């Protein structure tokens, strides 16, 4: 869970710019990691989030899943909060970096990393 103070951005990036930046961030995920991600839905909510979050992972981390209990589970979700990300992104380069960093952070939670683990490894 990546967080910042919640407030509506003073400006918004055009939706297609945000979507292209997200598509680029997804394409940048190494193939071996992307192949290991299963049953995860990636969503964008306009926000701002109630808690000022940039992103949120909801689900059962892969390292906590039992072999049989998880077989028919609904997809885990990674949600990116568009307004909160836009609020801290004054340039298109910053927007791309903030989306990428948030996505990596939430994927790290999917793999079972704690906030301390993520910070220690420099994933934001």
TATA-V528107 format. One record per helix or strand of 2 or more residues. SS is the DSSP state (alpha for helix, beta for strand). FROM is the first residue (numbers start at 1). TO is the last residue. Records with the same first field share a line. If there is no record, write none. Layout:
SS: FROM-TO ; FROM-TO
This chain:
beta: 2-3 ; 40-45 ; 53-58 ; 76-81
alpha: 15-27 ; 31-36 ; 62-64 ; 82-87 ; 92-110 ; 115-120
